[in-house]
Structure formats: C-alpha cells, structure tokens
Amino acid sequence: MNLNFQYPKDYLSYINTLENSEVYSDNGFIEFFPFNELEQINEEYETAEYVPNFIAICTNGGGVGVFINKIDKKIYSIPFVGMEEKDAVLLADSFSEFIYKFENNEIEII
C-alpha cells in the first residue's frame, strides 16, 4: 500500500505539534496514530481493500476509526469491524473543524 496522498495542511500542522497522541473531551477521547506509522497501520487495517477512498488517522479506542477521505479531504468515522464505505459518518468538512468540534463536545465518535 502506498499512501501517496497530499494530507491537509491543518492535519499536518496539528500532528507535528501534538505532544500526546491522545486528545480528550467530555465525549471521550481519540488517539492519533503516529504519522510515520500511518502506512503500516492502514496496511494492517486493510483500508485499501475495504475503504479505498479513506486513510485512518486515529481511533476512539472502542473500535471506531477516524479517517480522512482522499477525495474531498473531509473527516469521517467508520467502524473498524465490518469496515465499509457505506458506513462512513461525516464528522467535519475539514480537519480543523473536526478538532474544534471534538474538543468542544460537539461530536461524539461512536
């Protein structure tokens, strides 16, 4: 799998300044995958086979992944078990919006 993908600038900026991989809100937490391990992690989850238009970037720790859509760069949640694109739930139109909504308890990743 080759993740030859132009990541959104707001995601790259955020991940490069993140001190702890876990981000908490009143609605739970998300754990970001290390950027340098994204290719390996996406291979292990077989995202290219099951959800080829998405790249997993983090998890809620309860079986749901947070993904960037490769086409529109919007942020979606998809359960890792039974992973299918039809199960994608739009969380935000951009990575910055996603972080804002998560940190301000406007979304829950379930």
PDB file as gemmi writes it, atoms N, CA and C in Angstrom:
CRYST1    1.000    1.000    1.000  90.00  90.00  90.00 P 1                      
ATOM      1  N   MET A   1       0.849  -1.188   0.000  1.00  0.00           N  
ATOM      2  CA  MET A   1       0.000   0.000   0.000  1.00  0.00           C  
ATOM      3  C   MET A   1       0.886   1.240   0.000  1.00  0.00           C  
ATOM      4  N   ASN A   2       0.562   2.164  -0.839  1.00  0.00           N  
ATOM      5  CA  ASN A   2       1.311   3.402  -0.901  1.00  0.00           C  
ATOM      6  C   ASN A   2       0.363   4.546  -0.552  1.00  0.00           C  
ATOM      7  N   LEU A   3       0.672   5.241   0.512  1.00  0.00           N  
ATOM      8  CA  LEU A   3      -0.177   6.352   0.941  1.00  0.00           C  
ATOM      9  C   LEU A   3       0.258   7.647   0.267  1.00  0.00           C  
ATOM     10  N   ASN A   4       0.519   7.577  -1.013  1.00  0.00           N  
ATOM     11  CA  ASN A   4       0.892   8.763  -1.771  1.00  0.00           C  
ATOM     12  C   ASN A   4      -0.322   9.684  -1.808  1.00  0.00           C  
ATOM     13  N   PHE A   5      -0.398  10.543  -0.822  1.00  0.00           N  
ATOM     14  CA  PHE A   5      -1.586  11.353  -0.603  1.00  0.00           C  
ATOM     15  C   PHE A   5      -1.149  12.700  -0.052  1.00  0.00           C  
ATOM     16  N   GLN A   6      -1.756  13.753  -0.532  1.00  0.00           N  
ATOM     17  CA  GLN A   6      -1.467  15.096  -0.045  1.00  0.00           C  
ATOM     18  C   GLN A   6      -2.342  15.363   1.178  1.00  0.00           C  
ATOM     19  N   TYR A   7      -1.760  15.187   2.368  1.00  0.00           N  
ATOM     20  CA  TYR A   7      -2.516  15.387   3.609  1.00  0.00           C  
ATOM     21  C   TYR A   7      -2.905  16.859   3.755  1.00  0.00           C  
ATOM     22  N   PRO A   8      -4.063  17.117   4.352  1.00  0.00           N  
ATOM     23  CA  PRO A   8      -4.457  18.511   4.593  1.00  0.00           C  
ATOM     24  C   PRO A   8      -3.423  19.220   5.468  1.00  0.00           C  
ATOM     25  N   LYS A   9      -3.150  20.469   5.146  1.00  0.00           N  
ATOM     26  CA  LYS A   9      -2.133  21.231   5.880  1.00  0.00           C  
ATOM     27  C   LYS A   9      -2.483  21.375   7.350  1.00  0.00           C  
ATOM     28  N   ASP A  10      -3.779  21.538   7.661  1.00  0.00           N  
ATOM     29  CA  ASP A  10      -4.167  21.693   9.063  1.00  0.00           C  
ATOM     30  C   ASP A  10      -3.911  20.411   9.854  1.00  0.00           C  
ATOM     31  N   TYR A  11      -4.085  19.253   9.211  1.00  0.00           N  
ATOM     32  CA  TYR A  11      -3.772  17.982   9.872  1.00  0.00           C  
ATOM     33  C   TYR A  11      -2.273  17.883  10.134  1.00  0.00           C  
ATOM     34  N   LEU A  12      -1.466  18.174   9.123  1.00  0.00           N  
ATOM     35  CA  LEU A  12      -0.005  18.078   9.269  1.00  0.00           C  
ATOM     36  C   LEU A  12       0.503  19.018  10.354  1.00  0.00           C  
ATOM     37  N   SER A  13      -0.023  20.225  10.377  1.00  0.00           N  
ATOM     38  CA  SER A  13       0.383  21.190  11.394  1.00  0.00           C  
ATOM     39  C   SER A  13       0.017  20.688  12.786  1.00  0.00           C  
ATOM     40  N   TYR A  14      -1.181  20.159  12.929  1.00  0.00           N  
ATOM     41  CA  TYR A  14      -1.651  19.667  14.222  1.00  0.00           C  
ATOM     42  C   TYR A  14      -0.827  18.470  14.687  1.00  0.00           C  
ATOM     43  N   ILE A  15      -0.640  17.501  13.816  1.00  0.00           N  
ATOM     44  CA  ILE A  15       0.048  16.267  14.203  1.00  0.00           C  
ATOM     45  C   ILE A  15       1.519  16.532  14.524  1.00  0.00           C  
ATOM     46  N   ASN A  16       2.112  17.526  13.861  1.00  0.00           N  
ATOM     47  CA  ASN A  16       3.521  17.852  14.106  1.00  0.00           C  
ATOM     48  C   ASN A  16       3.739  18.578  15.423  1.00  0.00           C  
ATOM     49  N   THR A  17       2.692  19.169  15.985  1.00  0.00           N  
ATOM     50  CA  THR A  17       2.823  19.877  17.259  1.00  0.00           C  
ATOM     51  C   THR A  17       2.187  19.111  18.418  1.00  0.00           C  
ATOM     52  N   LEU A  18       1.598  17.958  18.125  1.00  0.00           N  
ATOM     53  CA  LEU A  18       0.917  17.170  19.145  1.00  0.00           C  
ATOM     54  C   LEU A  18       1.940  16.550  20.095  1.00  0.00           C  
ATOM     55  N   GLU A  19       1.810  16.850  21.378  1.00  0.00           N  
ATOM     56  CA  GLU A  19       2.730  16.313  22.376  1.00  0.00           C  
ATOM     57  C   GLU A  19       2.302  14.938  22.867  1.00  0.00           C  
ATOM     58  N   ASN A  20       1.007  14.731  22.965  1.00  0.00           N  
ATOM     59  CA  ASN A  20       0.466  13.467  23.430  1.00  0.00           C  
ATOM     60  C   ASN A  20      -0.478  12.971  22.342  1.00  0.00           C  
ATOM     61  N   SER A  21      -0.428  11.694  22.048  1.00  0.00           N  
ATOM     62  CA  SER A  21      -1.248  11.172  20.949  1.00  0.00           C  
ATOM     63  C   SER A  21      -2.727  11.098  21.302  1.00  0.00           C  
ATOM     64  N   GLU A  22      -3.070  11.280  22.573  1.00  0.00           N  
ATOM     65  CA  GLU A  22      -4.464  11.199  22.999  1.00  0.00           C  
ATOM     66  C   GLU A  22      -5.034  12.597  23.244  1.00  0.00           C  
ATOM     67  N   VAL A  23      -6.237  12.815  22.721  1.00  0.00           N  
ATOM     68  CA  VAL A  23      -6.938  14.083  22.904  1.00  0.00           C  
ATOM     69  C   VAL A  23      -8.272  13.755  23.561  1.00  0.00           C  
ATOM     70  N   TYR A  24      -8.568  14.458  24.644  1.00  0.00           N  
ATOM     71  CA  TYR A  24      -9.771  14.171  25.433  1.00  0.00           C  
ATOM     72  C   TYR A  24     -10.808  15.276  25.312  1.00  0.00           C  
ATOM     73  N   SER A  25     -12.066  14.864  25.427  1.00  0.00           N  
ATOM     74  CA  SER A  25     -13.179  15.805  25.566  1.00  0.00           C  
ATOM     75  C   SER A  25     -14.192  15.136  26.490  1.00  0.00           C  
ATOM     76  N   ASP A  26     -15.268  15.827  26.802  1.00  0.00           N  
ATOM     77  CA  ASP A  26     -16.303  15.233  27.650  1.00  0.00           C  
ATOM     78  C   ASP A  26     -16.974  14.045  26.966  1.00  0.00           C  
ATOM     79  N   ASN A  27     -16.841  13.952  25.650  1.00  0.00           N  
ATOM     80  CA  ASN A  27     -17.450  12.860  24.886  1.00  0.00           C  
ATOM     81  C   ASN A  27     -16.497  11.680  24.652  1.00  0.00           C  
ATOM     82  N   GLY A  28     -15.364  11.661  25.317  1.00  0.00           N  
ATOM     83  CA  GLY A  28     -14.436  10.539  25.160  1.00  0.00           C  
ATOM     84  C   GLY A  28     -13.049  10.998  24.784  1.00  0.00           C  
ATOM     85  N   PHE A  29     -12.352  10.129  24.043  1.00  0.00           N  
ATOM     86  CA  PHE A  29     -11.015  10.501  23.616  1.00  0.00           C  
ATOM     87  C   PHE A  29     -10.752   9.917  22.238  1.00  0.00           C  
ATOM     88  N   ILE A  30      -9.740  10.475  21.607  1.00  0.00           N  
ATOM     89  CA  ILE A  30      -9.238   9.913  20.360  1.00  0.00           C  
ATOM     90  C   ILE A  30      -7.733   9.770  20.505  1.00  0.00           C  
ATOM     91  N   GLU A  31      -7.223   8.733  19.900  1.00  0.00           N  
ATOM     92  CA  GLU A  31      -5.782   8.505  19.911  1.00  0.00           C  
ATOM     93  C   GLU A  31      -5.283   8.566  18.478  1.00  0.00           C  
ATOM     94  N   PHE A  32      -4.406   9.533  18.217  1.00  0.00           N  
ATOM     95  CA  PHE A  32      -3.846   9.688  16.882  1.00  0.00           C  
ATOM     96  C   PHE A  32      -2.757   8.656  16.638  1.00  0.00           C  
ATOM     97  N   PHE A  33      -2.777   8.085  15.453  1.00  0.00           N  
ATOM     98  CA  PHE A  33      -1.718   7.177  15.042  1.00  0.00           C  
ATOM     99  C   PHE A  33      -0.488   8.019  14.702  1.00  0.00           C  
ATOM    100  N   PRO A  34       0.713   7.538  15.063  1.00  0.00           N  
ATOM    101  CA  PRO A  34       1.929   8.280  14.690  1.00  0.00           C  
ATOM    102  C   PRO A  34       1.997   8.436  13.165  1.00  0.00           C  
ATOM    103  N   PHE A  35       2.296   9.640  12.726  1.00  0.00           N  
ATOM    104  CA  PHE A  35       2.302   9.926  11.293  1.00  0.00           C  
ATOM    105  C   PHE A  35       3.235   8.983  10.535  1.00  0.00           C  
ATOM    106  N   ASN A  36       4.391   8.711  11.113  1.00  0.00           N  
ATOM    107  CA  ASN A  36       5.363   7.854  10.422  1.00  0.00           C  
ATOM    108  C   ASN A  36       4.947   6.381  10.402  1.00  0.00           C  
ATOM    109  N   GLU A  37       3.854   6.032  11.059  1.00  0.00           N  
ATOM    110  CA  GLU A  37       3.360   4.654  11.058  1.00  0.00           C  
ATOM    111  C   GLU A  37       2.027   4.508  10.321  1.00  0.00           C  
ATOM    112  N   LEU A  38       1.539   5.590   9.706  1.00  0.00           N  
ATOM    113  CA  LEU A  38       0.231   5.536   9.051  1.00  0.00           C  
ATOM    114  C   LEU A  38       0.171   4.485   7.947  1.00  0.00           C  
ATOM    115  N   GLU A  39       1.215   4.381   7.150  1.00  0.00           N  
ATOM    116  CA  GLU A  39       1.188   3.400   6.071  1.00  0.00           C  
ATOM    117  C   GLU A  39       1.054   1.987   6.626  1.00  0.00           C  
ATOM    118  N   GLN A  40       1.859   1.654   7.630  1.00  0.00           N  
ATOM    119  CA  GLN A  40       1.810   0.319   8.235  1.00  0.00           C  
ATOM    120  C   GLN A  40       0.452   0.071   8.895  1.00  0.00           C  
ATOM    121  N   ILE A  41      -0.063   1.034   9.625  1.00  0.00           N  
ATOM    122  CA  ILE A  41      -1.350   0.877  10.318  1.00  0.00           C  
ATOM    123  C   ILE A  41      -2.477   0.678   9.311  1.00  0.00           C  
ATOM    124  N   ASN A  42      -2.471   1.453   8.245  1.00  0.00           N  
ATOM    125  CA  ASN A  42      -3.508   1.300   7.223  1.00  0.00           C  
ATOM    126  C   ASN A  42      -3.383  -0.026   6.488  1.00  0.00           C  
ATOM    127  N   GLU A  43      -2.171  -0.526   6.342  1.00  0.00           N  
ATOM    128  CA  GLU A  43      -1.995  -1.871   5.769  1.00  0.00           C  
ATOM    129  C   GLU A  43      -2.590  -2.921   6.687  1.00  0.00           C  
ATOM    130  N   GLU A  44      -2.334  -2.801   8.000  1.00  0.00           N  
ATOM    131  CA  GLU A  44      -2.849  -3.766   8.969  1.00  0.00           C  
ATOM    132  C   GLU A  44      -4.378  -3.764   9.006  1.00  0.00           C  
ATOM    133  N   TYR A  45      -4.982  -2.585   8.889  1.00  0.00           N  
ATOM    134  CA  TYR A  45      -6.445  -2.496   8.873  1.00  0.00           C  
ATOM    135  C   TYR A  45      -7.028  -2.818   7.492  1.00  0.00           C  
ATOM    136  N   GLU A  46      -6.173  -2.962   6.494  1.00  0.00           N  
ATOM    137  CA  GLU A  46      -6.580  -3.270   5.123  1.00  0.00           C  
ATOM    138  C   GLU A  46      -7.541  -2.212   4.573  1.00  0.00           C  
ATOM    139  N   THR A  47      -7.232  -0.956   4.856  1.00  0.00           N  
ATOM    140  CA  THR A  47      -8.107   0.119   4.391  1.00  0.00           C  
ATOM    141  C   THR A  47      -8.167   0.188   2.866  1.00  0.00           C  
ATOM    142  N   ALA A  48      -7.068  -0.104   2.181  1.00  0.00           N  
ATOM    143  CA  ALA A  48      -7.071  -0.044   0.716  1.00  0.00           C  
ATOM    144  C   ALA A  48      -8.063  -1.038   0.124  1.00  0.00           C  
ATOM    145  N   GLU A  49      -8.265  -2.150   0.814  1.00  0.00           N  
ATOM    146  CA  GLU A  49      -9.201  -3.159   0.331  1.00  0.00           C  
ATOM    147  C   GLU A  49     -10.648  -2.812   0.677  1.00  0.00           C  
ATOM    148  N   TYR A  50     -10.880  -2.380   1.929  1.00  0.00           N  
ATOM    149  CA  TYR A  50     -12.246  -2.198   2.410  1.00  0.00           C  
ATOM    150  C   TYR A  50     -12.792  -0.786   2.217  1.00  0.00           C  
ATOM    151  N   VAL A  51     -11.947   0.210   2.390  1.00  0.00           N  
ATOM    152  CA  VAL A  51     -12.369   1.608   2.242  1.00  0.00           C  
ATOM    153  C   VAL A  51     -11.288   2.368   1.455  1.00  0.00           C  
ATOM    154  N   PRO A  52     -11.162   2.065   0.167  1.00  0.00           N  
ATOM    155  CA  PRO A  52     -10.036   2.590  -0.614  1.00  0.00           C  
ATOM    156  C   PRO A  52      -9.983   4.108  -0.747  1.00  0.00           C  
ATOM    157  N   ASN A  53     -11.065   4.801  -0.481  1.00  0.00           N  
ATOM    158  CA  ASN A  53     -11.062   6.265  -0.573  1.00  0.00           C  
ATOM    159  C   ASN A  53     -10.728   6.945   0.746  1.00  0.00           C  
ATOM    160  N   PHE A  54     -10.280   6.165   1.743  1.00  0.00           N  
ATOM    161  CA  PHE A  54     -10.033   6.702   3.076  1.00  0.00           C  
ATOM    162  C   PHE A  54      -8.664   6.308   3.616  1.00  0.00           C  
ATOM    163  N   ILE A  55      -8.164   7.134   4.549  1.00  0.00           N  
ATOM    164  CA  ILE A  55      -6.939   6.846   5.293  1.00  0.00           C  
ATOM    165  C   ILE A  55      -7.266   7.008   6.771  1.00  0.00           C  
ATOM    166  N   ALA A  56      -7.002   5.963   7.560  1.00  0.00           N  
ATOM    167  CA  ALA A  56      -7.227   6.030   9.007  1.00  0.00           C  
ATOM    168  C   ALA A  56      -6.141   6.883   9.644  1.00  0.00           C  
ATOM    169  N   ILE A  57      -6.563   7.813  10.527  1.00  0.00           N  
ATOM    170  CA  ILE A  57      -5.585   8.677  11.200  1.00  0.00           C  
ATOM    171  C   ILE A  57      -5.636   8.551  12.719  1.00  0.00           C  
ATOM    172  N   CYS A  58      -6.751   8.030  13.244  1.00  0.00           N  
ATOM    173  CA  CYS A  58      -6.848   7.860  14.694  1.00  0.00           C  
ATOM    174  C   CYS A  58      -8.016   6.947  15.027  1.00  0.00           C  
ATOM    175  N   THR A  59      -8.164   6.652  16.317  1.00  0.00           N  
ATOM    176  CA  THR A  59      -9.212   5.758  16.790  1.00  0.00           C  
ATOM    177  C   THR A  59      -9.830   6.317  18.064  1.00  0.00           C  
ATOM    178  N   ASN A  60     -11.051   5.881  18.328  1.00  0.00           N  
ATOM    179  CA  ASN A  60     -11.687   6.255  19.595  1.00  0.00           C  
ATOM    180  C   ASN A  60     -11.369   5.234  20.688  1.00  0.00           C  
ATOM    181  N   GLY A  61     -10.584   4.229  20.357  1.00  0.00           N  
ATOM    182  CA  GLY A  61     -10.215   3.199  21.316  1.00  0.00           C  
ATOM    183  C   GLY A  61     -11.305   2.173  21.545  1.00  0.00           C  
ATOM    184  N   GLY A  62     -12.435   2.332  20.875  1.00  0.00           N  
ATOM    185  CA  GLY A  62     -13.560   1.422  21.048  1.00  0.00           C  
ATOM    186  C   GLY A  62     -14.016   0.793  19.740  1.00  0.00           C  
ATOM    187  N   GLY A  63     -13.104   0.682  18.792  1.00  0.00           N  
ATOM    188  CA  GLY A  63     -13.435   0.009  17.545  1.00  0.00           C  
ATOM    189  C   GLY A  63     -13.869   0.893  16.403  1.00  0.00           C  
ATOM    190  N   VAL A  64     -13.781   2.202  16.590  1.00  0.00           N  
ATOM    191  CA  VAL A  64     -14.164   3.128  15.526  1.00  0.00           C  
ATOM    192  C   VAL A  64     -12.942   3.956  15.144  1.00  0.00           C  
ATOM    193  N   GLY A  65     -12.729   4.062  13.847  1.00  0.00           N  
ATOM    194  CA  GLY A  65     -11.618   4.855  13.347  1.00  0.00           C  
ATOM    195  C   GLY A  65     -12.086   6.203  12.838  1.00  0.00           C  
ATOM    196  N   VAL A  66     -11.152   7.134  12.828  1.00  0.00           N  
ATOM    197  CA  VAL A  66     -11.380   8.441  12.219  1.00  0.00           C  
ATOM    198  C   VAL A  66     -10.512   8.465  10.966  1.00  0.00           C  
ATOM    199  N   PHE A  67     -11.128   8.846   9.856  1.00  0.00           N  
ATOM    200  CA  PHE A  67     -10.494   8.749   8.552  1.00  0.00           C  
ATOM    201  C   PHE A  67     -10.552  10.082   7.813  1.00  0.00           C  
ATOM    202  N   ILE A  68      -9.546  10.303   6.982  1.00  0.00           N  
ATOM    203  CA  ILE A  68      -9.583  11.399   6.019  1.00  0.00           C  
ATOM    204  C   ILE A  68     -10.014  10.790   4.692  1.00  0.00           C  
ATOM    205  N   ASN A  69     -10.991  11.408   4.067  1.00  0.00           N  
ATOM    206  CA  ASN A  69     -11.403  10.976   2.739  1.00  0.00           C  
ATOM    207  C   ASN A  69     -10.380  11.511   1.742  1.00  0.00           C  
ATOM    208  N   LYS A  70      -9.818  10.636   0.917  1.00  0.00           N  
ATOM    209  CA  LYS A  70      -8.771  11.019  -0.025  1.00  0.00           C  
ATOM    210  C   LYS A  70      -9.282  11.954  -1.114  1.00  0.00           C  
ATOM    211  N   ILE A  71     -10.562  11.931  -1.380  1.00  0.00           N  
ATOM    212  CA  ILE A  71     -11.116  12.726  -2.477  1.00  0.00           C  
ATOM    213  C   ILE A  71     -11.493  14.132  -2.017  1.00  0.00           C  
ATOM    214  N   ASP A  72     -12.313  14.213  -0.965  1.00  0.00           N  
ATOM    215  CA  ASP A  72     -12.794  15.529  -0.542  1.00  0.00           C  
ATOM    216  C   ASP A  72     -12.090  16.065   0.711  1.00  0.00           C  
ATOM    217  N   LYS A  73     -11.213  15.258   1.311  1.00  0.00           N  
ATOM    218  CA  LYS A  73     -10.421  15.619   2.495  1.00  0.00           C  
ATOM    219  C   LYS A  73     -11.280  15.913   3.726  1.00  0.00           C  
ATOM    220  N   LYS A  74     -12.546  15.477   3.683  1.00  0.00           N  
ATOM    221  CA  LYS A  74     -13.412  15.621   4.844  1.00  0.00           C  
ATOM    222  C   LYS A  74     -13.099  14.502   5.835  1.00  0.00           C  
ATOM    223  N   ILE A  75     -13.553  14.668   7.075  1.00  0.00           N  
ATOM    224  CA  ILE A  75     -13.244  13.733   8.159  1.00  0.00           C  
ATOM    225  C   ILE A  75     -14.486  12.894   8.463  1.00  0.00           C  
ATOM    226  N   TYR A  76     -14.278  11.583   8.515  1.00  0.00           N  
ATOM    227  CA  TYR A  76     -15.366  10.626   8.720  1.00  0.00           C  
ATOM    228  C   TYR A  76     -14.994   9.642   9.827  1.00  0.00           C  
ATOM    229  N   SER A  77     -16.006   9.043  10.422  1.00  0.00           N  
ATOM    230  CA  SER A  77     -15.785   7.894  11.309  1.00  0.00           C  
ATOM    231  C   SER A  77     -16.311   6.661  10.595  1.00  0.00           C  
ATOM    232  N   ILE A  78     -15.606   5.541  10.803  1.00  0.00           N  
ATOM    233  CA  ILE A  78     -16.004   4.259  10.228  1.00  0.00           C  
ATOM    234  C   ILE A  78     -15.631   3.183  11.244  1.00  0.00           C  
ATOM    235  N   PRO A  79     -16.548   2.277  11.579  1.00  0.00           N  
ATOM    236  CA  PRO A  79     -16.181   1.165  12.461  1.00  0.00           C  
ATOM    237  C   PRO A  79     -15.114   0.291  11.802  1.00  0.00           C  
ATOM    238  N   PHE A  80     -14.129  -0.126  12.578  1.00  0.00           N  
ATOM    239  CA  PHE A  80     -13.079  -0.990  12.036  1.00  0.00           C  
ATOM    240  C   PHE A  80     -13.600  -2.395  11.729  1.00  0.00           C  
ATOM    241  N   VAL A  81     -14.542  -2.882  12.527  1.00  0.00           N  
ATOM    242  CA  VAL A  81     -15.109  -4.209  12.287  1.00  0.00           C  
ATOM    243  C   VAL A  81     -16.227  -4.064  11.263  1.00  0.00           C  
ATOM    244  N   GLY A  82     -16.126  -4.827  10.195  1.00  0.00           N  
ATOM    245  CA  GLY A  82     -17.106  -4.727   9.118  1.00  0.00           C  
ATOM    246  C   GLY A  82     -16.937  -3.456   8.310  1.00  0.00           C  
ATOM    247  N   MET A  83     -15.706  -2.954   8.258  1.00  0.00           N  
ATOM    248  CA  MET A  83     -15.389  -1.679   7.636  1.00  0.00           C  
ATOM    249  C   MET A  83     -15.867  -1.605   6.177  1.00  0.00           C  
ATOM    250  N   GLU A  84     -16.791  -0.668   5.930  1.00  0.00           N  
ATOM    251  CA  GLU A  84     -17.303  -0.436   4.582  1.00  0.00           C  
ATOM    252  C   GLU A  84     -17.544   1.053   4.390  1.00  0.00           C  
ATOM    253  N   GLU A  85     -17.316   1.536   3.175  1.00  0.00           N  
ATOM    254  CA  GLU A  85     -17.504   2.957   2.902  1.00  0.00           C  
ATOM    255  C   GLU A  85     -18.937   3.407   3.152  1.00  0.00           C  
ATOM    256  N   LYS A  86     -19.911   2.531   2.970  1.00  0.00           N  
ATOM    257  CA  LYS A  86     -21.313   2.907   3.188  1.00  0.00           C  
ATOM    258  C   LYS A  86     -21.589   3.242   4.655  1.00  0.00           C  
ATOM    259  N   ASP A  87     -20.704   2.816   5.562  1.00  0.00           N  
ATOM    260  CA  ASP A  87     -20.878   3.086   6.984  1.00  0.00           C  
ATOM    261  C   ASP A  87     -20.174   4.372   7.440  1.00  0.00           C  
ATOM    262  N   ALA A  88     -19.551   5.073   6.506  1.00  0.00           N  
ATOM    263  CA  ALA A  88     -18.835   6.304   6.853  1.00  0.00           C  
ATOM    264  C   ALA A  88     -19.823   7.375   7.319  1.00  0.00           C  
ATOM    265  N   VAL A  89     -19.500   8.005   8.442  1.00  0.00           N  
ATOM    266  CA  VAL A  89     -20.313   9.084   9.003  1.00  0.00           C  
ATOM    267  C   VAL A  89     -19.484  10.358   8.948  1.00  0.00           C  
ATOM    268  N   LEU A  90     -20.007  11.368   8.268  1.00  0.00           N  
ATOM    269  CA  LEU A  90     -19.302  12.647   8.167  1.00  0.00           C  
ATOM    270  C   LEU A  90     -19.222  13.300   9.538  1.00  0.00           C  
ATOM    271  N   LEU A  91     -17.998  13.631   9.963  1.00  0.00           N  
ATOM    272  CA  LEU A  91     -17.800  14.315  11.236  1.00  0.00           C  
ATOM    273  C   LEU A  91     -17.554  15.805  11.044  1.00  0.00           C  
ATOM    274  N   ALA A  92     -16.819  16.142   9.975  1.00  0.00           N  
ATOM    275  CA  ALA A  92     -16.473  17.546   9.737  1.00  0.00           C  
ATOM    276  C   ALA A  92     -16.008  17.736   8.301  1.00  0.00           C  
ATOM    277  N   ASP A  93     -16.142  18.965   7.829  1.00  0.00           N  
ATOM    278  CA  ASP A  93     -15.734  19.282   6.464  1.00  0.00           C  
ATOM    279  C   ASP A  93     -14.235  19.522   6.332  1.00  0.00           C  
ATOM    280  N   SER A  94     -13.537  19.661   7.463  1.00  0.00           N  
ATOM    281  CA  SER A  94     -12.081  19.844   7.450  1.00  0.00           C  
ATOM    282  C   SER A  94     -11.511  19.275   8.743  1.00  0.00           C  
ATOM    283  N   PHE A  95     -10.205  19.078   8.762  1.00  0.00           N  
ATOM    284  CA  PHE A  95      -9.573  18.578   9.974  1.00  0.00           C  
ATOM    285  C   PHE A  95      -9.694  19.595  11.104  1.00  0.00           C  
ATOM    286  N   SER A  96      -9.487  20.866  10.808  1.00  0.00           N  
ATOM    287  CA  SER A  96      -9.596  21.904  11.844  1.00  0.00           C  
ATOM    288  C   SER A  96     -10.990  21.920  12.462  1.00  0.00           C  
ATOM    289  N   GLU A  97     -12.000  21.790  11.624  1.00  0.00           N  
ATOM    290  CA  GLU A  97     -13.371  21.746  12.127  1.00  0.00           C  
ATOM    291  C   GLU A  97     -13.583  20.514  13.005  1.00  0.00           C  
ATOM    292  N   PHE A  98     -13.019  19.390  12.607  1.00  0.00           N  
ATOM    293  CA  PHE A  98     -13.121  18.159  13.390  1.00  0.00           C  
ATOM    294  C   PHE A  98     -12.536  18.346  14.789  1.00  0.00           C  
ATOM    295  N   ILE A  99     -11.328  18.871  14.866  1.00  0.00           N  
ATOM    296  CA  ILE A  99     -10.683  19.072  16.175  1.00  0.00           C  
ATOM    297  C   ILE A  99     -11.493  20.052  17.015  1.00  0.00           C  
ATOM    298  N   TYR A 100     -11.936  21.135  16.404  1.00  0.00           N  
ATOM    299  CA  TYR A 100     -12.736  22.108  17.138  1.00  0.00           C  
ATOM    300  C   TYR A 100     -13.994  21.459  17.711  1.00  0.00           C  
ATOM    301  N   LYS A 101     -14.720  20.748  16.856  1.00  0.00           N  
ATOM    302  CA  LYS A 101     -15.961  20.108  17.300  1.00  0.00           C  
ATOM    303  C   LYS A 101     -15.696  19.071  18.389  1.00  0.00           C  
ATOM    304  N   PHE A 102     -14.633  18.287  18.241  1.00  0.00           N  
ATOM    305  CA  PHE A 102     -14.332  17.259  19.240  1.00  0.00           C  
ATOM    306  C   PHE A 102     -13.965  17.904  20.577  1.00  0.00           C  
ATOM    307  N   GLU A 103     -13.062  18.860  20.546  1.00  0.00           N  
ATOM    308  CA  GLU A 103     -12.601  19.499  21.787  1.00  0.00           C  
ATOM    309  C   GLU A 103     -13.708  20.292  22.474  1.00  0.00           C  
ATOM    310  N   ASN A 104     -14.720  20.706  21.728  1.00  0.00           N  
ATOM    311  CA  ASN A 104     -15.825  21.483  22.300  1.00  0.00           C  
ATOM    312  C   ASN A 104     -17.098  20.654  22.462  1.00  0.00           C  
ATOM    313  N   ASN A 105     -16.924  19.326  22.458  1.00  0.00           N  
ATOM    314  CA  ASN A 105     -18.007  18.393  22.748  1.00  0.00           C  
ATOM    315  C   ASN A 105     -19.183  18.494  21.778  1.00  0.00           C  
ATOM    316  N   GLU A 106     -18.911  18.882  20.551  1.00  0.00           N  
ATOM    317  CA  GLU A 106     -19.984  18.983  19.558  1.00  0.00           C  
ATOM    318  C   GLU A 106     -20.170  17.689  18.774  1.00  0.00           C  
ATOM    319  N   ILE A 107     -19.200  16.780  18.865  1.00  0.00           N  
ATOM    320  CA  ILE A 107     -19.334  15.479  18.214  1.00  0.00           C  
ATOM    321  C   ILE A 107     -18.856  14.376  19.152  1.00  0.00           C  
ATOM    322  N   GLU A 108     -19.424  13.225  18.936  1.00  0.00           N  
ATOM    323  CA  GLU A 108     -19.016  12.022  19.663  1.00  0.00           C  
ATOM    324  C   GLU A 108     -18.700  10.968  18.628  1.00  0.00           C  
ATOM    325  N   ILE A 109     -17.590  10.299  18.793  1.00  0.00           N  
ATOM    326  CA  ILE A 109     -17.174   9.286  17.835  1.00  0.00           C  
ATOM    327  C   ILE A 109     -17.603   7.924  18.372  1.00  0.00           C  
ATOM    328  N   ILE A 110     -18.687   7.396  17.774  1.00  0.00           N  
ATOM    329  CA  ILE A 110     -19.226   6.110  18.226  1.00  0.00           C  
ATOM    330  C   ILE A 110     -19.464   5.193  17.054  1.00  0.00           C  
TER     331      ILE A 110                                                      
END                                                                             
